[in-house]
Structures are given as C-alpha cells and as structure tokens.
Amino acid sequence: AHPCRTDTPATLEQLADDLDAMLDWLKLDSVRLMGHSMGAALIWAYLRKYGCGRVRQTVVIDMTPKMGTDETWPYGVYFDFPAARAMAFDEALRADHVEAIVELCAFGKNAKNRQLYENKDPAIQLQRDFLRRMKTQPLITLWQDLMRQDFREFLTTLAVPSLLVYGGESQFYGKALADWMLKTMPDAELLFLPEGDHSPYMQFPERVSKEMLAFFAMAAR
C-alpha cells in the first residue's frame, strides 16, 4: 500500500494496481466486486491484469466495454460517440471540466435529465459543486485512458459470474448494450430496469438490493 498522492497519472491500470494492493493489505480473497460506470471498467482492468483467482462474483452497472463508437461498435456513449465527438469533449473538459461533464449527462439519451438541466434544477447545481472540488488534469487523463480501452474480446473469456444491471432510460446506453453484454459474457445474468437511468441502483435501491442478494446467494450454494 502507498500513501495518497496526486502526482501519479490517473489511469485504469494504476487504479487496478491500487485495488490489488488494497486486497493484499486487507488479506481478502473470494471477493465480490461491484462497479458502476467507470467502476465497472476498473473491475475489467483488474481482472484482465491480475486474473480471476481472488474474485467470486462481479456486479456491473450500466457500462460499455468500449466508449467510442465506430464502424465496428455502435454501443458506446450515446450509441453515437465517434472520434470527432470525443475530441470535442476533450477540448470542452480542458476549457471547463465542470460544465463539460454536466452537459455530457444532460444532453444524452435521457429526456428527464435534460429537463432538469434546462430548468436549472437544484440537483444540477449540486453536481456542479461536487465537480468543482475535483482537479481538471487527472479527470482528463483518466477520461482519455477510458476512451482507449476496449474490453470486448476480454469479456468473451471472462469466467467470473456477473450480474449486469442496466437502465432503459440511461443517459449513455440502453437495452441494446444490455442485450449484447448478456449474449457476450459466458456467465452473466441481466437485471434490466426499463425506467432506470445511468444509476438505477439509486432509483430502485430495494429492487436492485434484492436481486444482488439473490445473485450472491447463488454462489453460496
């Protein structure tokens, strides 16, 4: 384990190394890893580098294995995030990371979220306040690293049982990605919430908790 520091470039590999160090420090084995959005990508990065020996199950919440879209992949951000759009977002992050991220969420696939933004809902201001406490450069570095990742092939070989939690009203993804994940991963089951957004566990905590506990119980048999 190492002390907290900010001079190390923020990458998924560095975060995976930190996760492995934490498991060593706590002497944990047979763990369940749960990740939402980038947290799911971190789980995949960890498993790809360190293997599945210490991981019993995973829970993946509303994440794509490849964020950019191209002729080979339609299920990235918005289902429409080609290289030119990604470059424009990089520039927006450098100019004002707070508004760039707020607008990335507001102008996606969820109409209600856009209404909150346009109506200046207090929840949007809370989001801005939270983001202002973050440093810009690490966010940019991590976002760029995320955009370089492609876990599609890796997921076809992932032997860890995984619960996939996706929302039909996600700001970024949707049913087509959820179906692709279920079809592609060898040992996965899907909890699809038609009215769920990018954070369906916050909208439907009881339903998601119940399904997760049932999923965990399967491994205990």
Salt bridges, closest charged atoms under 4 A:
ASP7 OD1 - ARG5 NE 3.81
GLU13 OE2 - LYS49 NZ 2.84
ASP17 OD1 - LYS49 NZ 2.77
ASP18 OD1 - HIS2 NE2 2.79
ASP20 OD1 - ARG54 NH1 3.50
ASP24 OD1 - ARG54 NH1 2.72
ASP29 OD1 - ARG54 NE 3.29
ASP62 OD2 - HIS198 ND1 2.63
ASP70 OD2 - LYS66 NZ 2.93
ASP80 OD2 - ARG85 NH1 3.43
GLU99 OE2 - ARG128 NE 2.43
ASP129 OD1 - ARG132 NH1 3.35
ASP145 OD1 - ARG148 NH2 3.56
ASP150 OD2 - ARG152 NH2 2.73
ASP179 OD1 - LYS175 NZ 2.88
GLU211 OE2 - ARG207 NE 3.46
